[in-house]
Amino acid sequence: MLRSLLKIDLIKLEQLDCPLKLTKYELNLIKEITDILIPFEVATLVCQGQNVITSSKVIPCIRGLKAELEQLSQTYKSVMITTLKSSIERRLKIYEDMEMFQLASLQVPLFKVDWCSPEEVKVMKSLLRSKVDEITPNEEKSSLQENKDTPPKKKCKLFRFMIPSASTSSFLSTSTSTPSQVESYLSQPTIDDDSDFLLFWQRNQSTLPELTILALQYLCVPALSAPVERLSSIAGKVFRPKRCGMTCSL
């Protein structure tokens, strides 16, 4: 609504026959509010998607909002930005610490460990290894074929804060000569945002069997209850009292 208002020509706004008209200051204020709220609009649309993977985008969205607000604070000296930043820390920090969302973000080949801080990378790799070890404690099976073709990377603008992690070759060199499933997975290049992540795991099921099991376990979790609420709304429209009372004679 605010964006539609800003698109109206100023001359036409002046021609409106109303007692109160927006001043130039108020229009600038509306633009500022719109710019600040755009990242939250993007995050909402990303996390309430239906028939798509959303659990993996919870932590990247939270960190993307922090990065966008930090950048906006360089342009706008607004109390609104300060309030939103503190509110994100207070309300959303708990989701960043949830193991379920951490593992979901790790197992999307679009992100892998790109969303992690340098201090977190080692911790997240250890977490992923521990989960694989729980499934196959005796040995890790990996016969991954190298993929030398690096596909183009396309990401949501909310995730532009992520810096692609350095090549994992140095990480592999410090490990055993035969890379584990986690090392093989992380050594592959990230894929495009438009790619089918479930298809990726289907294709790599034979080479990354335990990681595939974990992916199916954590990527199926919806980030929000929006898809369920949509089903309730549709059911409410279909099963109306008069519809439920219909008989063959009608």
ChimeraX commands (.cxc) that place a marker at each C-alpha (Angstrom):
marker #1 position 0.00,0.00,0.00 radius 0.5
marker #1 position 2.80,2.39,0.89 radius 0.5
marker #1 position 4.68,1.57,-2.30 radius 0.5
marker #1 position 1.55,2.27,-4.36 radius 0.5
marker #1 position 1.25,5.65,-2.68 radius 0.5
marker #1 position 4.84,6.55,-3.48 radius 0.5
marker #1 position 4.27,5.71,-7.18 radius 0.5
marker #1 position 1.60,8.39,-7.50 radius 0.5
marker #1 position 2.78,11.54,-9.22 radius 0.5
marker #1 position 3.22,14.48,-6.81 radius 0.5
marker #1 position 1.14,16.74,-9.05 radius 0.5
marker #1 position -1.79,14.32,-8.87 radius 0.5
marker #1 position -1.47,14.13,-5.09 radius 0.5
marker #1 position -1.73,17.91,-4.93 radius 0.5
marker #1 position -4.90,17.80,-7.03 radius 0.5
marker #1 position -6.71,15.52,-4.57 radius 0.5
marker #1 position -9.73,17.20,-3.05 radius 0.5
marker #1 position -9.15,16.43,0.63 radius 0.5
marker #1 position -8.62,18.67,3.68 radius 0.5
marker #1 position -5.37,16.99,4.73 radius 0.5
marker #1 position -2.58,16.37,2.25 radius 0.5
marker #1 position 0.73,14.62,2.65 radius 0.5
marker #1 position 3.68,16.94,3.03 radius 0.5
marker #1 position 7.08,16.35,1.47 radius 0.5
marker #1 position 8.43,15.38,4.90 radius 0.5
marker #1 position 5.68,12.80,5.35 radius 0.5
marker #1 position 6.31,11.33,1.90 radius 0.5
marker #1 position 10.02,10.99,2.73 radius 0.5
marker #1 position 9.04,9.33,5.98 radius 0.5
marker #1 position 6.84,6.83,4.12 radius 0.5
marker #1 position 9.72,6.04,1.76 radius 0.5
marker #1 position 12.03,5.47,4.71 radius 0.5
marker #1 position 9.54,3.11,6.39 radius 0.5
marker #1 position 9.06,1.24,3.12 radius 0.5
marker #1 position 12.79,0.75,2.62 radius 0.5
marker #1 position 13.16,-0.52,6.18 radius 0.5
marker #1 position 10.26,-2.98,5.89 radius 0.5
marker #1 position 11.22,-4.47,2.50 radius 0.5
marker #1 position 13.66,-7.04,4.02 radius 0.5
marker #1 position 10.93,-8.17,6.43 radius 0.5
marker #1 position 8.54,-8.60,3.51 radius 0.5
marker #1 position 11.11,-10.77,1.71 radius 0.5
marker #1 position 11.77,-12.84,4.85 radius 0.5
marker #1 position 8.03,-13.39,5.37 radius 0.5
marker #1 position 7.49,-14.57,1.80 radius 0.5
marker #1 position 10.53,-16.86,1.93 radius 0.5
marker #1 position 9.56,-18.53,5.22 radius 0.5
marker #1 position 5.84,-18.98,4.61 radius 0.5
marker #1 position 6.21,-20.74,1.27 radius 0.5
marker #1 position 4.20,-23.85,0.50 radius 0.5
marker #1 position 5.46,-27.03,-1.22 radius 0.5
marker #1 position 9.02,-25.72,-0.83 radius 0.5
marker #1 position 11.77,-26.18,1.75 radius 0.5
marker #1 position 11.52,-23.41,4.37 radius 0.5
marker #1 position 13.21,-24.76,7.51 radius 0.5
marker #1 position 16.64,-24.20,5.96 radius 0.5
marker #1 position 15.93,-20.50,5.49 radius 0.5
marker #1 position 15.08,-19.58,9.08 radius 0.5
marker #1 position 18.62,-18.79,10.28 radius 0.5
marker #1 position 19.77,-17.21,6.96 radius 0.5
marker #1 position 16.69,-14.97,7.04 radius 0.5
marker #1 position 17.38,-13.85,10.61 radius 0.5
marker #1 position 20.99,-13.06,9.81 radius 0.5
marker #1 position 20.00,-11.47,6.53 radius 0.5
marker #1 position 17.62,-9.13,8.40 radius 0.5
marker #1 position 20.41,-8.16,10.78 radius 0.5
marker #1 position 22.77,-7.42,7.89 radius 0.5
marker #1 position 20.13,-5.42,5.97 radius 0.5
marker #1 position 19.25,-3.34,9.04 radius 0.5
marker #1 position 22.92,-2.69,9.68 radius 0.5
marker #1 position 23.28,-1.43,6.12 radius 0.5
marker #1 position 20.11,0.67,6.35 radius 0.5
marker #1 position 21.39,2.28,9.54 radius 0.5
marker #1 position 24.13,3.88,7.43 radius 0.5
marker #1 position 21.46,5.64,5.37 radius 0.5
marker #1 position 18.68,6.30,7.87 radius 0.5
marker #1 position 19.27,7.45,11.43 radius 0.5
marker #1 position 15.96,6.04,12.57 radius 0.5
marker #1 position 14.82,4.85,15.98 radius 0.5
marker #1 position 12.74,2.27,14.11 radius 0.5
marker #1 position 15.91,0.51,12.90 radius 0.5
marker #1 position 17.40,0.44,16.40 radius 0.5
marker #1 position 14.16,-0.96,17.82 radius 0.5
marker #1 position 13.91,-3.64,15.13 radius 0.5
marker #1 position 17.53,-4.71,15.65 radius 0.5
marker #1 position 17.04,-5.15,19.40 radius 0.5
marker #1 position 13.72,-6.91,18.82 radius 0.5
marker #1 position 15.34,-9.42,16.44 radius 0.5
marker #1 position 18.02,-10.19,19.03 radius 0.5
marker #1 position 15.45,-10.60,21.78 radius 0.5
marker #1 position 12.80,-12.57,19.89 radius 0.5
marker #1 position 14.65,-14.56,17.20 radius 0.5
marker #1 position 17.94,-15.52,18.87 radius 0.5
marker #1 position 16.30,-18.70,20.18 radius 0.5
marker #1 position 15.73,-19.94,16.61 radius 0.5
marker #1 position 19.36,-19.38,15.65 radius 0.5
marker #1 position 20.38,-21.71,18.49 radius 0.5
marker #1 position 17.96,-24.49,17.51 radius 0.5
marker #1 position 19.84,-27.55,16.28 radius 0.5
marker #1 position 16.95,-28.43,13.96 radius 0.5
marker #1 position 17.26,-25.20,11.97 radius 0.5
marker #1 position 21.07,-25.32,12.04 radius 0.5
marker #1 position 21.09,-28.78,10.47 radius 0.5
marker #1 position 18.43,-27.80,7.94 radius 0.5
marker #1 position 20.54,-24.82,6.79 radius 0.5
marker #1 position 23.66,-26.96,6.61 radius 0.5
marker #1 position 21.96,-29.55,4.42 radius 0.5
marker #1 position 20.78,-27.20,1.72 radius 0.5
marker #1 position 23.44,-27.16,-1.01 radius 0.5
marker #1 position 22.62,-23.50,-1.64 radius 0.5
marker #1 position 23.98,-22.45,1.79 radius 0.5
marker #1 position 26.06,-25.21,3.39 radius 0.5
marker #1 position 28.27,-23.25,5.85 radius 0.5
marker #1 position 28.12,-19.89,4.06 radius 0.5
marker #1 position 25.71,-18.53,6.68 radius 0.5
marker #1 position 28.11,-19.34,9.54 radius 0.5
marker #1 position 30.61,-16.99,11.10 radius 0.5
marker #1 position 34.26,-18.16,10.92 radius 0.5
marker #1 position 34.01,-19.32,14.53 radius 0.5
marker #1 position 30.88,-21.35,13.83 radius 0.5
marker #1 position 32.12,-23.26,10.78 radius 0.5
marker #1 position 34.10,-25.83,12.76 radius 0.5
marker #1 position 31.27,-26.27,15.27 radius 0.5
marker #1 position 28.67,-26.81,12.54 radius 0.5
marker #1 position 30.87,-29.33,10.71 radius 0.5
marker #1 position 31.32,-31.26,13.94 radius 0.5
marker #1 position 27.57,-31.20,14.53 radius 0.5
marker #1 position 26.90,-32.62,11.07 radius 0.5
marker #1 position 29.56,-35.31,11.54 radius 0.5
marker #1 position 28.11,-36.32,14.90 radius 0.5
marker #1 position 24.66,-36.77,13.35 radius 0.5
marker #1 position 26.11,-38.94,10.58 radius 0.5
marker #1 position 28.03,-40.99,13.16 radius 0.5
marker #1 position 24.80,-41.62,15.07 radius 0.5
marker #1 position 23.40,-43.35,12.01 radius 0.5
marker #1 position 26.55,-45.26,11.01 radius 0.5
marker #1 position 28.95,-45.30,13.97 radius 0.5
marker #1 position 31.27,-47.92,12.49 radius 0.5
marker #1 position 32.30,-46.44,9.16 radius 0.5
marker #1 position 31.38,-43.67,6.80 radius 0.5
marker #1 position 30.73,-44.66,3.22 radius 0.5
marker #1 position 31.62,-42.23,0.48 radius 0.5
marker #1 position 32.36,-42.72,-3.20 radius 0.5
marker #1 position 31.41,-39.26,-4.35 radius 0.5
marker #1 position 32.31,-38.33,-7.92 radius 0.5
marker #1 position 33.88,-34.93,-8.29 radius 0.5
marker #1 position 31.79,-32.29,-9.98 radius 0.5
marker #1 position 34.14,-29.92,-11.75 radius 0.5
marker #1 position 31.45,-27.80,-13.35 radius 0.5
marker #1 position 30.58,-24.88,-11.10 radius 0.5
marker #1 position 26.95,-23.89,-11.73 radius 0.5
marker #1 position 25.91,-20.24,-11.58 radius 0.5
marker #1 position 24.91,-19.17,-8.11 radius 0.5
marker #1 position 21.67,-17.30,-7.61 radius 0.5
marker #1 position 20.49,-16.33,-4.16 radius 0.5
marker #1 position 17.68,-14.28,-2.65 radius 0.5
marker #1 position 18.80,-10.68,-2.05 radius 0.5
marker #1 position 18.18,-11.19,1.66 radius 0.5
marker #1 position 21.06,-13.69,1.67 radius 0.5
marker #1 position 23.63,-11.40,0.04 radius 0.5
marker #1 position 25.34,-11.02,3.42 radius 0.5
marker #1 position 26.76,-14.51,2.95 radius 0.5
marker #1 position 30.34,-14.76,1.78 radius 0.5
marker #1 position 30.96,-18.01,-0.11 radius 0.5
marker #1 position 33.19,-20.20,2.00 radius 0.5
marker #1 position 36.73,-20.82,0.80 radius 0.5
marker #1 position 37.45,-24.00,-1.11 radius 0.5
marker #1 position 37.27,-26.99,1.17 radius 0.5
marker #1 position 40.37,-28.51,-0.37 radius 0.5
marker #1 position 42.47,-27.25,2.53 radius 0.5
marker #1 position 39.95,-28.75,4.90 radius 0.5
marker #1 position 40.16,-32.09,3.12 radius 0.5
marker #1 position 43.95,-32.07,3.10 radius 0.5
marker #1 position 44.00,-32.08,6.88 radius 0.5
marker #1 position 41.65,-35.07,7.00 radius 0.5
marker #1 position 42.03,-38.67,6.02 radius 0.5
marker #1 position 42.95,-39.61,2.46 radius 0.5
marker #1 position 39.41,-40.92,1.89 radius 0.5
marker #1 position 36.98,-38.06,2.54 radius 0.5
marker #1 position 33.96,-38.68,4.73 radius 0.5
marker #1 position 30.42,-37.95,3.59 radius 0.5
marker #1 position 30.43,-34.55,5.32 radius 0.5
marker #1 position 33.75,-33.55,3.76 radius 0.5
marker #1 position 32.67,-34.76,0.31 radius 0.5
marker #1 position 29.40,-32.84,0.55 radius 0.5
marker #1 position 31.00,-29.60,1.75 radius 0.5
marker #1 position 33.73,-29.79,-0.90 radius 0.5
marker #1 position 31.16,-29.53,-3.69 radius 0.5
marker #1 position 30.25,-26.05,-4.99 radius 0.5
marker #1 position 26.98,-24.53,-3.87 radius 0.5
marker #1 position 24.09,-24.71,-6.31 radius 0.5
marker #1 position 21.61,-22.23,-7.76 radius 0.5
marker #1 position 18.66,-20.94,-5.71 radius 0.5
marker #1 position 16.26,-22.19,-8.40 radius 0.5
marker #1 position 17.58,-25.75,-8.16 radius 0.5
marker #1 position 15.58,-28.57,-6.63 radius 0.5
marker #1 position 17.33,-29.34,-3.34 radius 0.5
marker #1 position 15.43,-32.61,-2.85 radius 0.5
marker #1 position 16.48,-33.70,-6.33 radius 0.5
marker #1 position 20.08,-33.03,-5.30 radius 0.5
marker #1 position 19.74,-35.46,-2.39 radius 0.5
marker #1 position 17.93,-37.99,-4.55 radius 0.5
marker #1 position 20.82,-37.98,-7.01 radius 0.5
marker #1 position 23.40,-38.25,-4.22 radius 0.5
marker #1 position 21.57,-40.88,-2.20 radius 0.5
marker #1 position 24.03,-43.62,-3.11 radius 0.5
marker #1 position 27.14,-41.55,-2.37 radius 0.5
marker #1 position 25.79,-39.69,0.69 radius 0.5
marker #1 position 23.32,-42.19,2.21 radius 0.5
marker #1 position 23.41,-41.05,5.85 radius 0.5
marker #1 position 23.38,-37.35,4.93 radius 0.5
marker #1 position 20.38,-38.02,2.69 radius 0.5
marker #1 position 18.52,-39.54,5.64 radius 0.5
marker #1 position 19.30,-36.46,7.74 radius 0.5
marker #1 position 18.24,-34.15,4.92 radius 0.5
marker #1 position 14.86,-35.84,4.62 radius 0.5
marker #1 position 14.46,-35.62,8.39 radius 0.5
marker #1 position 15.22,-31.92,8.82 radius 0.5
marker #1 position 14.24,-30.33,5.51 radius 0.5
marker #1 position 10.62,-31.46,5.80 radius 0.5
marker #1 position 9.98,-29.18,8.80 radius 0.5
marker #1 position 7.95,-26.06,7.85 radius 0.5
marker #1 position 9.39,-22.77,9.12 radius 0.5
marker #1 position 5.95,-21.28,9.79 radius 0.5
marker #1 position 2.42,-22.57,10.25 radius 0.5
marker #1 position 1.19,-20.58,7.23 radius 0.5
marker #1 position 0.69,-23.64,4.93 radius 0.5
marker #1 position -1.42,-25.36,7.60 radius 0.5
marker #1 position -3.44,-22.19,8.14 radius 0.5
marker #1 position -4.09,-21.99,4.40 radius 0.5
marker #1 position -5.51,-25.51,4.46 radius 0.5
marker #1 position -7.82,-24.50,7.31 radius 0.5
marker #1 position -8.98,-21.46,5.34 radius 0.5
marker #1 position -9.68,-23.55,2.25 radius 0.5
marker #1 position -11.53,-26.14,4.33 radius 0.5
marker #1 position -13.59,-23.35,5.88 radius 0.5
marker #1 position -14.64,-22.14,2.44 radius 0.5
marker #1 position -15.48,-25.63,1.19 radius 0.5
marker #1 position -17.27,-27.03,4.23 radius 0.5
marker #1 position -19.76,-24.24,4.82 radius 0.5
marker #1 position -22.96,-25.05,6.76 radius 0.5
marker #1 position -25.12,-24.94,3.61 radius 0.5
marker #1 position -22.66,-27.08,1.64 radius 0.5
marker #1 position -22.57,-29.68,4.40 radius 0.5
marker #1 position -26.37,-29.71,4.47 radius 0.5
marker #1 position -26.81,-30.48,0.78 radius 0.5
marker #1 position -28.75,-33.60,-0.14 radius 0.5
marker #1 position -29.30,-35.49,-3.38 radius 0.5
marker #1 position -32.64,-33.70,-3.89 radius 0.5
marker #1 position -30.87,-30.35,-4.04 radius 0.5
marker link #1:1,2 radius 0.2
marker link #1:2,3 radius 0.2
marker link #1:3,4 radius 0.2
marker link #1:4,5 radius 0.2
marker link #1:5,6 radius 0.2
marker link #1:6,7 radius 0.2
marker link #1:7,8 radius 0.2
marker link #1:8,9 radius 0.2
marker link #1:9,10 radius 0.2
marker link #1:10,11 radius 0.2
marker link #1:11,12 radius 0.2
marker link #1:12,13 radius 0.2
marker link #1:13,14 radius 0.2
marker link #1:14,15 radius 0.2
marker link #1:15,16 radius 0.2
marker link #1:16,17 radius 0.2
marker link #1:17,18 radius 0.2
marker link #1:18,19 radius 0.2
marker link #1:19,20 radius 0.2
marker link #1:20,21 radius 0.2
marker link #1:21,22 radius 0.2
marker link #1:22,23 radius 0.2
marker link #1:23,24 radius 0.2
marker link #1:24,25 radius 0.2
marker link #1:25,26 radius 0.2
marker link #1:26,27 radius 0.2
marker link #1:27,28 radius 0.2
marker link #1:28,29 radius 0.2
marker link #1:29,30 radius 0.2
marker link #1:30,31 radius 0.2
marker link #1:31,32 radius 0.2
marker link #1:32,33 radius 0.2
marker link #1:33,34 radius 0.2
marker link #1:34,35 radius 0.2
marker link #1:35,36 radius 0.2
marker link #1:36,37 radius 0.2
marker link #1:37,38 radius 0.2
marker link #1:38,39 radius 0.2
marker link #1:39,40 radius 0.2
marker link #1:40,41 radius 0.2
marker link #1:41,42 radius 0.2
marker link #1:42,43 radius 0.2
marker link #1:43,44 radius 0.2
marker link #1:44,45 radius 0.2
marker link #1:45,46 radius 0.2
marker link #1:46,47 radius 0.2
marker link #1:47,48 radius 0.2
marker link #1:48,49 radius 0.2
marker link #1:49,50 radius 0.2
marker link #1:50,51 radius 0.2
marker link #1:51,52 radius 0.2
marker link #1:52,53 radius 0.2
marker link #1:53,54 radius 0.2
marker link #1:54,55 radius 0.2
marker link #1:55,56 radius 0.2
marker link #1:56,57 radius 0.2
marker link #1:57,58 radius 0.2
marker link #1:58,59 radius 0.2
marker link #1:59,60 radius 0.2
marker link #1:60,61 radius 0.2
marker link #1:61,62 radius 0.2
marker link #1:62,63 radius 0.2
marker link #1:63,64 radius 0.2
marker link #1:64,65 radius 0.2
marker link #1:65,66 radius 0.2
marker link #1:66,67 radius 0.2
marker link #1:67,68 radius 0.2
marker link #1:68,69 radius 0.2
marker link #1:69,70 radius 0.2
marker link #1:70,71 radius 0.2
marker link #1:71,72 radius 0.2
marker link #1:72,73 radius 0.2
marker link #1:73,74 radius 0.2
marker link #1:74,75 radius 0.2
marker link #1:75,76 radius 0.2
marker link #1:76,77 radius 0.2
marker link #1:77,78 radius 0.2
marker link #1:78,79 radius 0.2
marker link #1:79,80 radius 0.2
marker link #1:80,81 radius 0.2
marker link #1:81,82 radius 0.2
marker link #1:82,83 radius 0.2
marker link #1:83,84 radius 0.2
marker link #1:84,85 radius 0.2
marker link #1:85,86 radius 0.2
marker link #1:86,87 radius 0.2
marker link #1:87,88 radius 0.2
marker link #1:88,89 radius 0.2
marker link #1:89,90 radius 0.2
marker link #1:90,91 radius 0.2
marker link #1:91,92 radius 0.2
marker link #1:92,93 radius 0.2
marker link #1:93,94 radius 0.2
marker link #1:94,95 radius 0.2
marker link #1:95,96 radius 0.2
marker link #1:96,97 radius 0.2
marker link #1:97,98 radius 0.2
marker link #1:98,99 radius 0.2
marker link #1:99,100 radius 0.2
marker link #1:100,101 radius 0.2
marker link #1:101,102 radius 0.2
marker link #1:102,103 radius 0.2
marker link #1:103,104 radius 0.2
marker link #1:104,105 radius 0.2
marker link #1:105,106 radius 0.2
marker link #1:106,107 radius 0.2
marker link #1:107,108 radius 0.2
marker link #1:108,109 radius 0.2
marker link #1:109,110 radius 0.2
marker link #1:110,111 radius 0.2
marker link #1:111,112 radius 0.2
marker link #1:112,113 radius 0.2
marker link #1:113,114 radius 0.2
marker link #1:114,115 radius 0.2
marker link #1:115,116 radius 0.2
marker link #1:116,117 radius 0.2
marker link #1:117,118 radius 0.2
marker link #1:118,119 radius 0.2
marker link #1:119,120 radius 0.2
marker link #1:120,121 radius 0.2
marker link #1:121,122 radius 0.2
marker link #1:122,123 radius 0.2
marker link #1:123,124 radius 0.2
marker link #1:124,125 radius 0.2
marker link #1:125,126 radius 0.2
marker link #1:126,127 radius 0.2
marker link #1:127,128 radius 0.2
marker link #1:128,129 radius 0.2
marker link #1:129,130 radius 0.2
marker link #1:130,131 radius 0.2
marker link #1:131,132 radius 0.2
marker link #1:132,133 radius 0.2
marker link #1:133,134 radius 0.2
marker link #1:134,135 radius 0.2
marker link #1:135,136 radius 0.2
marker link #1:136,137 radius 0.2
marker link #1:137,138 radius 0.2
marker link #1:138,139 radius 0.2
marker link #1:139,140 radius 0.2
marker link #1:140,141 radius 0.2
marker link #1:141,142 radius 0.2
marker link #1:142,143 radius 0.2
marker link #1:143,144 radius 0.2
marker link #1:144,145 radius 0.2
marker link #1:145,146 radius 0.2
marker link #1:146,147 radius 0.2
marker link #1:147,148 radius 0.2
marker link #1:148,149 radius 0.2
marker link #1:149,150 radius 0.2
marker link #1:150,151 radius 0.2
marker link #1:151,152 radius 0.2
marker link #1:152,153 radius 0.2
marker link #1:153,154 radius 0.2
marker link #1:154,155 radius 0.2
marker link #1:155,156 radius 0.2
marker link #1:156,157 radius 0.2
marker link #1:157,158 radius 0.2
marker link #1:158,159 radius 0.2
marker link #1:159,160 radius 0.2
marker link #1:160,161 radius 0.2
marker link #1:161,162 radius 0.2
marker link #1:162,163 radius 0.2
marker link #1:163,164 radius 0.2
marker link #1:164,165 radius 0.2
marker link #1:165,166 radius 0.2
marker link #1:166,167 radius 0.2
marker link #1:167,168 radius 0.2
marker link #1:168,169 radius 0.2
marker link #1:169,170 radius 0.2
marker link #1:170,171 radius 0.2
marker link #1:171,172 radius 0.2
marker link #1:172,173 radius 0.2
marker link #1:173,174 radius 0.2
marker link #1:174,175 radius 0.2
marker link #1:175,176 radius 0.2
marker link #1:176,177 radius 0.2
marker link #1:177,178 radius 0.2
marker link #1:178,179 radius 0.2
marker link #1:179,180 radius 0.2
marker link #1:180,181 radius 0.2
marker link #1:181,182 radius 0.2
marker link #1:182,183 radius 0.2
marker link #1:183,184 radius 0.2
marker link #1:184,185 radius 0.2
marker link #1:185,186 radius 0.2
marker link #1:186,187 radius 0.2
marker link #1:187,188 radius 0.2
marker link #1:188,189 radius 0.2
marker link #1:189,190 radius 0.2
marker link #1:190,191 radius 0.2
marker link #1:191,192 radius 0.2
marker link #1:192,193 radius 0.2
marker link #1:193,194 radius 0.2
marker link #1:194,195 radius 0.2
marker link #1:195,196 radius 0.2
marker link #1:196,197 radius 0.2
marker link #1:197,198 radius 0.2
marker link #1:198,199 radius 0.2
marker link #1:199,200 radius 0.2
marker link #1:200,201 radius 0.2
marker link #1:201,202 radius 0.2
marker link #1:202,203 radius 0.2
marker link #1:203,204 radius 0.2
marker link #1:204,205 radius 0.2
marker link #1:205,206 radius 0.2
marker link #1:206,207 radius 0.2
marker link #1:207,208 radius 0.2
marker link #1:208,209 radius 0.2
marker link #1:209,210 radius 0.2
marker link #1:210,211 radius 0.2
marker link #1:211,212 radius 0.2
marker link #1:212,213 radius 0.2
marker link #1:213,214 radius 0.2
marker link #1:214,215 radius 0.2
marker link #1:215,216 radius 0.2
marker link #1:216,217 radius 0.2
marker link #1:217,218 radius 0.2
marker link #1:218,219 radius 0.2
marker link #1:219,220 radius 0.2
marker link #1:220,221 radius 0.2
marker link #1:221,222 radius 0.2
marker link #1:222,223 radius 0.2
marker link #1:223,224 radius 0.2
marker link #1:224,225 radius 0.2
marker link #1:225,226 radius 0.2
marker link #1:226,227 radius 0.2
marker link #1:227,228 radius 0.2
marker link #1:228,229 radius 0.2
marker link #1:229,230 radius 0.2
marker link #1:230,231 radius 0.2
marker link #1:231,232 radius 0.2
marker link #1:232,233 radius 0.2
marker link #1:233,234 radius 0.2
marker link #1:234,235 radius 0.2
marker link #1:235,236 radius 0.2
marker link #1:236,237 radius 0.2
marker link #1:237,238 radius 0.2
marker link #1:238,239 radius 0.2
marker link #1:239,240 radius 0.2
marker link #1:240,241 radius 0.2
marker link #1:241,242 radius 0.2
marker link #1:242,243 radius 0.2
marker link #1:243,244 radius 0.2
marker link #1:244,245 radius 0.2
marker link #1:245,246 radius 0.2
marker link #1:246,247 radius 0.2
marker link #1:247,248 radius 0.2
marker link #1:248,249 radius 0.2
marker link #1:249,250 radius 0.2
view
